[in-house]
Structure formats: C-alpha cells, structure tokens
C-alpha cells in the first residue's frame, strides 16, 4: 500500500501540474511543449496508477465499487488527497480498548 500511496500522490501532482501550470503556459505563454512533457509524465503515471490500484484492491479485498471510486478519483483534480485519506485510514493501526 505504501507504493500505491506514493503513486497516487505523484499521479495527482502530475495532474495538478498539467491542468494548472502546463495548460496555462500553452495558452497564455505560447509554450505547447509544456503540455507535451507534462502530459507524457501524467499519462505514464496514470497507467501505473491504474495498474497499482487494481493490485492494491485485490490485495486489500476492496469491493468493486471502492476500486472504481479510487480509479475515478485519479482523474479528479485533488482527488488523490481523498484516496490518500482512505488508504491511511485503512492501514492505520486500530486501538482496541479491551486489550489496553
């Protein structure tokens, strides 16, 4: 899950970079290569994100709806923050008051 969290954050940051830095540079500063390079990086990271989300869902026993939600959040700006929250909540050690 640590690898999936890392890929999720990297993919989310690449989407933010593409949407809020590279695309305005292409439009307002006439720099089309910014979108080309940021788009390639984002595309590769999204493919890795999709594959690793499938593996993580299988290993964690997620229902299909949860995997689809995580996959959908990969294309939503700032959706990676919620995915990170879900993973941290799922992997956090639970405190059992009966054993304390």
Backbone as a printed PyTorch tensor [residue, N CA C, xyz], in Angstrom:
tensor([[[  0.8260,  -1.2030,   0.0000],
         [  0.0000,   0.0000,   0.0000],
         [  0.8640,   1.2570,   0.0000]],

        [[  2.0840,   1.1740,   0.5360],
         [  2.9600,   2.3470,   0.5260],
         [  3.2800,   2.7600,  -0.9050]],

        [[  3.5250,   1.7600,  -1.7640],
         [  3.8130,   2.0630,  -3.1650],
         [  2.6070,   2.7120,  -3.8310]],

        [[  1.4200,   2.1760,  -3.5610],
         [  0.2180,   2.7480,  -4.1660],
         [ -0.0230,   4.1740,  -3.6790]],

        [[  0.2190,   4.4340,  -2.3930],
         [  0.0840,   5.8050,  -1.8700],
         [  1.0370,   6.7420,  -2.5870]],

        [[  2.2830,   6.3060,  -2.7850],
         [  3.2740,   7.1300,  -3.4680],
         [  2.8490,   7.4120,  -4.8960]],

        [[  2.4240,   6.3870,  -5.6110],
         [  1.9840,   6.5690,  -6.9990],
         [  0.7610,   7.4690,  -7.0470]],

        [[ -0.1500,   7.3230,  -6.1040],
         [ -1.3510,   8.1460,  -6.0640],
         [ -0.9960,   9.6240,  -5.9140]],

        [[ -0.0790,   9.9200,  -5.0110],
         [  0.3120,  11.3130,  -4.7910],
         [  1.0540,  11.8610,  -6.0190]],

        [[  1.9680,  11.0760,  -6.5720],
         [  2.7100,  11.5290,  -7.7530],
         [  1.7750,  11.7650,  -8.9400]],

        [[  0.8370,  10.8540,  -9.1400],
         [ -0.1050,  10.9980, -10.2520],
         [ -0.9990,  12.2140, -10.0360]],

        [[ -1.4470,  12.4220,  -8.8090],
         [ -2.2810,  13.5820,  -8.5140],
         [ -1.5360,  14.8890,  -8.7260]],

        [[ -0.2860,  14.9290,  -8.2970],
         [  0.5130,  16.1410,  -8.5000],
         [  0.7990,  16.3810,  -9.9810]],

        [[  0.9690,  15.3030, -10.7420],
         [  1.1910,  15.4810, -12.1780],
         [ -0.0710,  16.0090, -12.8650]],

        [[ -1.2460,  15.5840, -12.4070],
         [ -2.4960,  16.1120, -12.9550],
         [ -2.6500,  17.5920, -12.6340]],

        [[ -2.3440,  17.9630, -11.3860],
         [ -2.4160,  19.3700, -10.9890],
         [ -1.4360,  20.2020, -11.8130]],

        [[ -0.2280,  19.6820, -12.0070],
         [  0.7760,  20.3820, -12.8210],
         [  0.2900,  20.5460, -14.2490]],

        [[ -0.2790,  19.5030, -14.8020],
         [ -0.7780,  19.5650, -16.1710],
         [ -1.9000,  20.5890, -16.3100]],

        [[ -2.8630,  20.5430, -15.4020],
         [ -4.0270,  21.4180, -15.5230],
         [ -3.7500,  22.8750, -15.1720]],

        [[ -2.9730,  23.0960, -14.1170],
         [ -2.8400,  24.4510, -13.6010],
         [ -1.5190,  25.1440, -13.9220]],

        [[ -0.5630,  24.4080, -14.4930],
         [  0.6970,  25.0380, -14.8870],
         [  0.9230,  24.8940, -16.3860]],

        [[  0.9210,  23.6380, -16.8760],
         [  1.2610,  23.4090, -18.2810],
         [  0.2090,  23.9550, -19.2420]],

        [[ -1.0580,  23.7450, -18.9650],
         [ -2.0900,  24.2250, -19.8850],
         [ -2.1640,  25.7500, -19.9450]],

        [[ -2.0680,  26.4570, -18.8190],
         [ -1.9960,  27.9250, -18.9240],
         [ -0.7420,  28.4020, -19.6530]],

        [[  0.3820,  27.6970, -19.4750],
         [  1.5840,  28.0720, -20.2210],
         [  1.3740,  27.9060, -21.7170]],

        [[  0.6840,  26.8360, -22.1110],
         [  0.4080,  26.6320, -23.5300],
         [ -0.5010,  27.7290, -24.0720]],

        [[ -1.5080,  28.0880, -23.3010],
         [ -2.4950,  29.0510, -23.7750],
         [ -1.9900,  30.4900, -23.7410]],

        [[ -1.3960,  30.8700, -22.6180],
         [ -1.0750,  32.2840, -22.4290],
         [  0.3780,  32.6440, -22.7370]],

        [[  1.2830,  31.6670, -22.6980],
         [  2.6920,  31.9650, -22.9540],
         [  3.1780,  31.3160, -24.2460]],

        [[  2.2790,  30.7080, -25.0040],
         [  2.6080,  30.0670, -26.2760],
         [  3.7530,  29.0590, -26.1110]],

        [[  3.5930,  28.1720, -25.1250],
         [  4.5880,  27.1320, -24.8530],
         [  3.9220,  25.7550, -24.9340]],

        [[  3.6770,  25.2490, -26.1570],
         [  2.9680,  23.9740, -26.2780],
         [  3.7500,  22.7690, -25.7560]],

        [[  5.0690,  22.8810, -25.6730],
         [  5.8490,  21.7460, -25.1740],
         [  5.6170,  21.4770, -23.6900]],

        [[  5.1500,  22.4730, -22.9640],
         [  4.8550,  22.2560, -21.5510],
         [  3.7810,  21.1850, -21.3940]],

        [[  2.7540,  21.2530, -22.2250],
         [  1.6830,  20.2490, -22.1670],
         [  2.1850,  18.9050, -22.6900]],

        [[  3.0400,  18.9320, -23.6750],
         [  3.5680,  17.6850, -24.2180],
         [  4.3190,  16.9040, -23.1460]],

        [[  5.2410,  17.5650, -22.4780],
         [  6.0460,  16.8640, -21.4690],
         [  5.2310,  16.5220, -20.2230]],

        [[  4.4420,  17.4500, -19.7380],
         [  3.6210,  17.1750, -18.5570],
         [  2.5770,  16.1060, -18.8730]],

        [[  2.0580,  16.1180, -20.0840],
         [  1.0760,  15.1180, -20.4900],
         [  1.6660,  13.7190, -20.5590]],

        [[  2.8800,  13.6130, -21.0670],
         [  3.5460,  12.3070, -21.1120],
         [  3.7800,  11.7670, -19.7130]],

        [[  4.2990,  12.6150, -18.8430],
         [  4.5640,  12.1810, -17.4680],
         [  3.2590,  11.7610, -16.7890]],

        [[  2.2290,  12.5800, -16.9560],
         [  0.9370,  12.2550, -16.3430],
         [  0.3690,  10.9600, -16.9310]],

        [[  0.4710,  10.7830, -18.2120],
         [ -0.0560,   9.5720, -18.8480],
         [  0.6110,   8.3060, -18.3440]],

        [[  1.9290,   8.3400, -18.2430],
         [  2.6650,   7.1760, -17.7410],
         [  2.2990,   6.9110, -16.2880]],

        [[  2.2470,   7.9780, -15.4830],
         [  1.8890,   7.8010, -14.0770],
         [  0.4540,   7.3040, -13.9210]],

        [[ -0.4550,   7.7350, -14.7990],
         [ -1.8350,   7.2680, -14.6840],
         [ -1.9500,   5.7870, -15.0280]],

        [[ -1.1890,   5.3260, -15.9980],
         [ -1.1920,   3.8950, -16.3240],
         [ -0.6880,   3.0850, -15.1360]],

        [[  0.4000,   3.5590, -14.5150],
         [  0.9250,   2.8830, -13.3310],
         [ -0.0910,   2.9470, -12.1930]],

        [[ -0.7570,   4.1000, -12.0450],
         [ -1.7790,   4.2740, -11.0050],
         [ -2.9260,   3.2770, -11.2060]],

        [[ -3.3970,   3.1510, -12.4310],
         [ -4.4980,   2.2250, -12.6980],
         [ -4.1230,   0.7870, -12.3980]],

        [[ -2.9360,   0.3810, -12.8180],
         [ -2.4910,  -0.9910, -12.5650],
         [ -2.2770,  -1.2340, -11.0740]],

        [[ -1.6480,  -0.2780, -10.4040],
         [ -1.3800,  -0.4810,  -8.9750],
         [ -2.6620,  -0.3870,  -8.1480]],

        [[ -3.6510,   0.3810,  -8.6040],
         [ -4.9270,   0.4120,  -7.8790],
         [ -5.6350,  -0.9360,  -7.9880]],

        [[ -5.5280,  -1.5750,  -9.1250],
         [ -6.1240,  -2.9010,  -9.2890],
         [ -5.4380,  -3.9210,  -8.3840]],

        [[ -4.1140,  -3.8500,  -8.3280],
         [ -3.3610,  -4.7710,  -7.4670],
         [ -3.6750,  -4.4980,  -6.0000]],

        [[ -3.6890,  -3.2170,  -5.6130],
         [ -3.9780,  -2.8620,  -4.2170],
         [ -5.3830,  -3.2910,  -3.8230]],

        [[ -6.3440,  -3.1240,  -4.7410],
         [ -7.7160,  -3.5230,  -4.4110],
         [ -7.8240,  -5.0270,  -4.2460]],

        [[ -7.0930,  -5.7560,  -5.0530],
         [ -7.1170,  -7.2100,  -4.9470],
         [ -6.4740,  -7.6690,  -3.6420]],

        [[ -5.3190,  -7.0860,  -3.3040],
         [ -4.6160,  -7.4950,  -2.0840],
         [ -5.3580,  -7.0760,  -0.8150]],

        [[ -6.0860,  -5.9580,  -0.8780],
         [ -6.8020,  -5.4690,   0.3020],
         [ -8.2240,  -5.9980,   0.3940]],

        [[ -8.6960,  -6.6440,  -0.6420],
         [-10.0490,  -7.1910,  -0.6250],
         [-11.1250,  -6.1330,  -0.7650]],

        [[-10.8360,  -5.0600,  -1.4920],
         [-11.8210,  -3.9980,  -1.6840],
         [-12.9740,  -4.5100,  -2.5370]],

        [[-14.1810,  -4.0280,  -2.2970],
         [-15.2850,  -4.3160,  -3.2300],
         [-15.0620,  -3.5420,  -4.5330]],

        [[-15.7390,  -3.9550,  -5.5510],
         [-15.5420,  -3.3400,  -6.8750],
         [-15.8690,  -1.8480,  -6.8410]],

        [[-16.8950,  -1.4440,  -6.0960],
         [-17.2820,  -0.0340,  -6.0630],
         [-16.1630,   0.8320,  -5.4760]],

        [[-15.4400,   0.2890,  -4.4940],
         [-14.3570,   1.0700,  -3.8920],
         [-13.2020,   1.2180,  -4.8740]],

        [[-12.8880,   0.1560,  -5.6110],
         [-11.8400,   0.2400,  -6.6240],
         [-12.2300,   1.2370,  -7.7110]],

        [[-13.4890,   1.1950,  -8.1480],
         [-13.9420,   2.1480,  -9.1640],
         [-13.8980,   3.5810,  -8.6460]],

        [[-14.2170,   3.7920,  -7.3850],
         [-14.1320,   5.1180,  -6.7840],
         [-12.6880,   5.6120,  -6.7870]],

        [[-11.7710,   4.7570,  -6.3720],
         [-10.3500,   5.1330,  -6.3520],
         [ -9.8560,   5.4150,  -7.7680]],

        [[-10.2800,   4.6220,  -8.7230],
         [ -9.8880,   4.8450, -10.1140],
         [-10.4620,   6.1600, -10.6320]],

        [[-11.7170,   6.4510, -10.3160],
         [-12.3450,   7.7050, -10.7330],
         [-11.6460,   8.9090, -10.1000]],

        [[-11.2640,   8.7890,  -8.8400],
         [-10.6010,   9.8980,  -8.1570],
         [ -9.2230,  10.1920,  -8.7380]],

        [[ -8.6960,   9.2680,  -9.5180],
         [ -7.4280,   9.5000, -10.1950],
         [ -7.5250,  10.5160, -11.3180]],

        [[ -8.7230,  10.7950, -11.7890],
         [ -8.8860,  11.7800, -12.8680],
         [ -9.5400,  13.0690, -12.3770]],

        [[ -9.7970,  13.1430, -11.0800],
         [-10.3910,  14.3370, -10.4820],
         [ -9.2720,  15.1550,  -9.8460]],

        [[ -9.1700,  16.4360, -10.1750],
         [ -8.1490,  17.2560,  -9.5220],
         [ -8.3250,  17.2280,  -8.0000]],

        [[ -7.2470,  17.0080,  -7.3050],
         [ -7.1910,  16.9080,  -5.8490],
         [ -7.9030,  15.6690,  -5.3070]],

        [[ -8.3220,  14.7600,  -6.1800],
         [ -8.9380,  13.5100,  -5.7390],
         [ -7.9440,  12.6020,  -5.0380]],

        [[ -6.6630,  12.7700,  -5.3780],
         [ -5.6370,  11.9450,  -4.7510],
         [ -5.5600,  12.1840,  -3.2440]],

        [[ -5.9900,  13.3600,  -2.7880],
         [ -5.9810,  13.6340,  -1.3510],
         [ -6.9850,  12.7360,  -0.6190]],

        [[ -8.1420,  12.5150,  -1.2200],
         [ -9.1310,  11.6270,  -0.6060],
         [ -8.6740,  10.1700,  -0.6710]],

        [[ -8.0380,   9.7970,  -1.7810],
         [ -7.5130,   8.4340,  -1.8900],
         [ -6.4630,   8.2050,  -0.8050]],

        [[ -5.6000,   9.1830,  -0.6050],
         [ -4.5810,   9.0740,   0.4330],
         [ -5.2350,   8.9450,   1.8130]],

        [[ -6.2900,   9.6960,   2.0430],
         [ -7.0380,   9.5980,   3.3080],
         [ -7.6290,   8.1990,   3.4840]],

        [[ -8.2090,   7.6530,   2.4290],
         [ -8.7860,   6.3090,   2.5070],
         [ -7.7270,   5.2660,   2.8500]],

        [[ -6.5880,   5.3710,   2.2060],
         [ -5.5350,   4.3810,   2.4260],
         [ -4.9570,   4.5180,   3.8350]],

        [[ -4.7250,   5.7600,   4.2690],
         [ -4.1910,   5.9560,   5.6230],
         [ -5.1630,   5.4360,   6.6800]],

        [[ -6.4550,   5.6730,   6.4600],
         [ -7.4660,   5.2000,   7.4090],
         [ -7.5190,   3.6710,   7.4250]],

        [[ -7.3520,   3.0680,   6.2560],
         [ -7.4150,   1.6080,   6.1650],
         [ -6.1800,   0.9410,   6.7630]],

        [[ -5.0280,   1.5620,   6.6220],
         [ -3.7910,   0.9420,   7.0970],
         [ -3.3880,   1.3930,   8.4920]],

        [[ -4.1450,   2.3150,   9.0770],
         [ -3.8150,   2.7950,  10.4210],
         [ -4.0430,   1.6930,  11.4350]],

        [[ -3.1410,   1.5980,  12.4080],
         [ -3.3590,   0.5830,  13.4470],
         [ -4.5770,   0.9630,  14.2900]],

        [[ -5.3910,  -0.0250,  14.5510],
         [ -6.5990,   0.2370,  15.3410],
         [ -6.2980,  -0.0260,  16.8040]],

        [[ -6.7780,   0.8470,  17.6300],
         [ -6.6000,   0.6650,  19.0700],
         [ -7.8340,  -0.0370,  19.6210]],

        [[ -7.6050,  -1.1030,  20.2940],
         [ -8.6910,  -1.8790,  20.8860],
         [ -8.7080,  -1.6060,  22.3910]],

        [[ -9.7610,  -0.9850,  22.9120],
         [ -9.7900,  -0.6500,  24.3320],
         [ -9.8160,  -1.8760,  25.2460]],

        [[-10.2220,  -3.0240,  24.7380],
         [-10.2890,  -4.2300,  25.5680],
         [ -8.9040,  -4.7710,  25.8790]],

        [[ -7.9290,  -4.5290,  24.9760],
         [ -6.5840,  -5.0640,  25.2010],
         [ -5.7190,  -4.0900,  25.9800]],

        [[ -6.1710,  -2.8710,  26.1740],
         [ -5.3570,  -1.8810,  26.8760],
         [ -5.4950,  -1.9870,  28.3720]]])
